[in-house]
Amino acid sequence: MVALIRKEIDSFFSSLTGYVVIIVFLVLSGLFMWVFPGDLNIPDSGYATLDTLFIIAPWVFLFLVPAVTMRMFAEEKRSGTLELLLVRPLTDLQIVLAKFSAAVVLVIISLVPTLIYFWSVYKLGNPPGNLDTGAIWGSYIGLVFLAGCYAAIGVFASSLTDNQIVAFIVAVLLCFFFFTGFEMISALPLPLRIEELLLYMGINEHYRSVSRGVVDTRDVVYFLALIAFFIFLTRTVLQSRKW
């Protein structure tokens, strides 16, 4: 299983696409934080905060994570190597977990350089270090959980087809729906209990909660349940080839 995780990571960085995906994320975040004028620009706002990063990142991840996961099963199917993978001494669940884990590790790798932004804002504070580090680390935890949800959805989408573009589009649509779709539906004139249920089903509600710096058990359970649900669906798709 570890060997498969390493294979996926090596495969990602063996192509130019891997580096482009990470660079695009860092450049977009940096431009909104430091260059583009507006409320999200840190120097213009006058506050030592990384809120801009955590506002933009979920939307960038909406495309970045599917770009990471789109080839994981789709390419195996297209090249005919999926059958070879399935006959290895690994269970279907282990294969899915390996693909999922590799995707999460790759996203975490893309987040590590953003610590430069954290250091910059820390030094720019007046006095230096005058920022809410608890909320920032909570937001980072929230981003990792959100990336985990996106990765589980992306791996599932990749297992449905042998076309990487189709896998990418399906993953983006599913990630968008789970991130903000339930919230949009809850804005309709609905009974209060249904509205609360719809909000709870959306990723954004839990991401915002964790980003306040308080890691609530209910939010953690939600993220883990959503990840487990899509991992189960992916495993089911793989097993359906044997039916």
C-alpha positions as CSV (number, residue, x, y, z in Angstrom):
1,M,0.0,0.0,0.0
2,V,2.8,2.4,0.9
3,A,4.5,1.5,-2.4
4,L,1.3,2.4,-4.3
5,I,1.1,5.8,-2.5
6,R,4.7,6.5,-3.4
7,K,4.1,5.5,-7.0
8,E,1.2,7.9,-7.3
9,I,3.2,10.8,-5.8
10,D,6.2,10.1,-8.1
11,S,3.9,9.8,-11.1
12,F,2.4,13.2,-10.3
13,F,5.7,14.9,-10.0
14,S,7.2,13.1,-13.0
15,S,5.0,15.3,-15.3
16,L,4.9,19.0,-15.8
17,T,1.3,19.0,-14.9
18,G,2.1,18.3,-11.2
19,Y,4.3,21.3,-10.8
20,V,1.9,23.6,-12.8
21,V,-1.0,22.7,-10.6
22,I,0.9,23.6,-7.4
23,I,2.4,26.8,-8.9
24,V,-1.0,28.0,-10.1
25,F,-2.4,27.6,-6.6
26,L,0.4,29.5,-5.0
27,V,0.5,32.2,-7.6
28,L,-3.3,32.8,-7.5
29,S,-3.3,32.9,-3.7
30,G,-0.3,35.3,-3.7
31,L,-1.9,37.6,-6.3
32,F,-5.1,38.0,-4.4
33,M,-3.3,38.4,-1.0
34,W,-0.6,40.9,-2.1
35,V,-1.2,42.3,-5.6
36,F,-4.8,42.6,-6.7
37,P,-6.4,45.7,-5.0
38,G,-9.6,45.2,-3.0
39,D,-10.8,43.9,0.3
40,L,-8.8,40.7,0.0
41,N,-5.5,42.5,-0.4
42,I,-3.7,42.3,3.0
43,P,-1.7,45.6,2.7
44,D,-4.9,47.4,1.6
45,S,-7.0,46.0,4.4
46,G,-4.4,47.0,7.1
47,Y,-5.0,43.9,9.1
48,A,-2.4,41.1,9.8
49,T,-4.6,38.1,8.8
50,L,-4.5,35.2,6.5
51,D,-8.3,35.2,5.9
52,T,-7.7,35.9,2.2
53,L,-5.9,32.6,1.8
54,F,-8.6,30.6,3.5
55,I,-11.4,32.3,1.6
56,I,-9.7,31.7,-1.8
57,A,-8.2,28.2,-1.2
58,P,-11.5,26.2,-1.1
59,W,-12.4,27.6,-4.6
60,V,-8.9,27.0,-6.0
61,F,-9.0,23.5,-4.5
62,L,-12.2,23.0,-6.3
63,F,-10.1,22.7,-9.5
64,L,-6.7,21.8,-8.1
65,V,-7.8,18.6,-6.3
66,P,-9.8,17.2,-9.2
67,A,-6.8,17.9,-11.4
68,V,-4.7,15.8,-9.0
69,T,-7.2,12.9,-8.8
70,M,-8.6,12.8,-12.3
71,R,-6.0,10.4,-13.6
72,M,-5.8,8.0,-10.6
73,F,-8.2,5.4,-11.9
74,A,-9.2,6.9,-15.3
75,E,-5.6,6.5,-16.6
76,E,-5.4,3.0,-15.1
77,K,-8.5,2.0,-17.0
78,R,-7.4,3.7,-20.3
79,S,-4.0,2.1,-20.3
80,G,-5.4,-1.3,-19.2
81,T,-3.2,-1.5,-16.0
82,L,-6.2,-1.5,-13.6
83,E,-6.5,-5.3,-14.0
84,L,-2.9,-5.7,-13.1
85,L,-3.4,-3.5,-10.1
86,L,-6.4,-5.5,-8.9
87,V,-4.6,-8.8,-9.0
88,R,-1.9,-7.5,-6.6
89,P,-2.0,-8.7,-3.0
90,L,-4.0,-5.7,-2.0
91,T,-7.7,-5.5,-1.3
92,D,-9.9,-3.1,-3.3
93,L,-10.2,-0.9,-0.1
94,Q,-6.4,-0.7,0.3
95,I,-6.1,0.4,-3.4
96,V,-8.7,3.1,-2.9
97,L,-7.1,4.2,0.4
98,A,-3.7,4.4,-1.3
99,K,-5.0,6.6,-4.1
100,F,-6.9,8.8,-1.7
101,S,-3.9,9.1,0.7
102,A,-1.6,10.1,-2.2
103,A,-4.0,12.8,-3.3
104,V,-4.2,14.2,0.3
105,V,-0.4,14.2,0.6
106,L,0.0,16.0,-2.6
107,V,-2.5,18.7,-1.5
108,I,-0.6,19.1,1.8
109,I,2.6,19.5,-0.1
110,S,1.0,22.3,-2.0
111,L,0.0,23.9,1.3
112,V,3.4,23.9,2.9
113,P,4.8,26.8,0.8
114,T,1.9,29.0,2.1
115,L,3.7,29.0,5.4
116,I,5.8,31.8,3.8
117,Y,2.6,33.8,3.7
118,F,2.0,33.1,7.4
119,W,5.6,34.1,8.3
120,S,5.2,37.4,6.2
121,V,1.9,38.3,7.9
122,Y,3.4,37.4,11.3
123,K,6.3,39.8,10.7
124,L,4.1,42.6,9.3
125,G,1.9,42.7,12.3
126,N,2.1,45.7,14.6
127,P,3.6,44.6,16.9
128,P,5.1,41.6,15.0
129,G,3.2,38.5,15.9
130,N,0.0,40.3,16.5
131,L,-2.4,37.9,14.8
132,D,-4.8,35.1,15.8
133,T,-2.6,32.0,15.4
134,G,-5.3,29.8,16.8
135,A,-7.8,30.7,14.1
136,I,-5.0,30.3,11.4
137,W,-4.1,26.8,12.5
138,G,-7.7,25.9,12.8
139,S,-8.2,27.2,9.2
140,Y,-5.2,25.0,8.0
141,I,-6.8,22.0,9.7
142,G,-10.1,22.9,8.0
143,L,-8.3,23.1,4.6
144,V,-6.8,19.6,5.1
145,F,-10.2,18.2,6.0
146,L,-11.8,20.0,3.0
147,A,-9.0,18.7,0.7
148,G,-9.7,15.2,2.1
149,C,-13.4,15.5,1.1
150,Y,-12.5,16.8,-2.4
151,A,-9.9,14.0,-2.8
152,A,-12.4,11.3,-1.9
153,I,-14.9,12.8,-4.3
154,G,-12.2,13.1,-7.0
155,V,-11.0,9.5,-6.6
156,F,-14.7,8.4,-6.9
157,A,-15.2,10.4,-10.1
158,S,-12.0,9.0,-11.5
159,S,-13.2,5.4,-10.9
160,L,-16.4,6.0,-13.0
161,T,-14.6,6.6,-16.3
162,D,-11.5,6.0,-18.4
163,N,-11.5,9.6,-19.6
164,Q,-9.5,12.1,-17.4
165,I,-11.4,15.1,-18.6
166,V,-14.8,13.6,-17.8
167,A,-13.4,12.6,-14.4
168,F,-12.2,16.1,-13.8
169,I,-15.6,17.7,-14.8
170,V,-17.6,15.2,-12.7
171,A,-15.3,15.8,-9.7
172,V,-15.5,19.6,-10.0
173,L,-19.3,19.5,-10.2
174,L,-19.7,17.2,-7.2
175,C,-17.2,19.2,-5.1
176,F,-19.0,22.4,-6.0
177,F,-22.3,20.9,-5.0
178,F,-21.1,19.6,-1.7
179,F,-19.2,22.8,-0.9
180,T,-21.9,25.3,-1.6
181,G,-24.9,23.5,-3.3
182,F,-26.7,22.6,-0.1
183,E,-26.2,26.1,1.2
184,M,-27.8,27.5,-1.9
185,I,-30.8,25.2,-1.6
186,S,-31.2,26.1,2.1
187,A,-31.6,29.7,1.0
188,L,-35.0,28.8,-0.5
189,P,-38.1,29.3,1.6
190,L,-38.1,26.0,3.5
191,P,-39.0,24.9,7.1
192,L,-36.3,25.8,9.6
193,R,-35.4,22.2,10.4
194,I,-34.9,21.3,6.7
195,E,-32.8,24.5,6.3
196,E,-30.6,23.5,9.2
197,L,-30.3,19.9,7.9
198,L,-29.2,21.2,4.4
199,L,-26.7,23.6,5.9
200,Y,-25.3,20.7,8.0
201,M,-24.9,18.5,4.9
202,G,-22.7,21.2,3.1
203,I,-18.9,21.3,3.5
204,N,-18.8,25.1,3.7
205,E,-20.7,25.2,7.0
206,H,-18.3,22.9,8.7
207,Y,-15.2,24.5,7.1
208,R,-16.3,27.9,8.4
209,S,-16.8,26.4,11.9
210,V,-13.3,24.8,12.0
211,S,-11.8,28.0,10.6
212,R,-12.8,29.9,13.7
213,G,-10.1,28.0,15.5
214,V,-12.3,25.6,17.4
215,V,-12.2,22.0,16.2
216,D,-15.7,20.7,17.0
217,T,-16.2,17.0,17.2
218,R,-19.3,17.3,15.1
219,D,-17.3,18.9,12.3
220,V,-14.6,16.2,12.4
221,V,-17.3,13.5,12.3
222,Y,-18.9,15.1,9.3
223,F,-15.6,15.3,7.4
224,L,-14.7,11.8,8.2
225,A,-18.1,10.5,7.4
226,L,-18.2,12.2,4.0
227,I,-14.7,10.9,3.2
228,A,-15.7,7.4,4.2
229,F,-18.9,7.6,2.1
230,F,-17.1,8.4,-1.1
231,I,-14.3,5.8,-0.4
232,F,-17.0,3.2,0.1
233,L,-18.6,4.3,-3.2
234,T,-15.3,4.0,-5.0
235,R,-14.7,0.6,-3.6
236,T,-18.1,-0.4,-4.8
237,V,-17.4,0.8,-8.3
238,L,-14.2,-1.3,-8.4
239,Q,-15.9,-4.4,-7.1
240,S,-18.7,-4.0,-9.7
241,R,-16.1,-5.0,-12.3
242,K,-16.2,-8.5,-10.8
243,W,-20.0,-8.9,-10.9
